[in-house]
Amino acid sequence: MNKVTNRCSLTARVLSAMALLALPVWAMAEAFGHGSFGEFANSALIPIVAIFMVFGAPLIALVVIVYFVMRGRQRRQQLQKETIQQFLDAGQQVPDAVLYQQTPETRPEQYLRQGIVLVGLGAGVFIFLTALTGIQIGSLGLVFVAVGIAQMIVWKLSKNNGVARD
């Protein structure tokens, strides 16, 4: 229920922000003496939106990404503090993994799985775009294939290193 409430709240914020952005445009239409908002929108709204999309959208995307990364980091730190406090309240020793937030090591099988998925994705994109537009655009799918092959090479090398250590 909490996630639904947060999404509704976010939707309300986005809609109110859109309304706040539309009000100055409407006011400018009235100030410059255009007969209606529609005429002003046809004449001036397209360049305004284009300038915003070129300069503003990447900046907004960056701000949103930084916001969510920082929020996730703060949430992890809060969970770590709560976990440490629970250990201390119970009179137990805090494990080093909790104290230092050690991340589990990636298993070699994960590289194989990611590689297979990327090769399949790249092949699909290559076939689809080649059939739709031609080989020039379709070759973009080969980028995914190459990254997938690199993931499988990492899997093979890490698998060999694991056998050598045993």
Secondary structure, DSSP 8 states (H G I E B T S, - for coil): -HHHHHHHHHHHHHHHHHHHHHHHHHHHHHHTT-SSHHHHIIIIIHHHHHHIIIIIHHHHHHHHHHHHHHHHHHHHHHHHHHHHHHHHHTT----HHHHTT------HHHHHHHHHHHHHHHHHHHHHHHHHT-HHHHTTHHHHHHHHHHHHHHHHHHHHHHHHH-
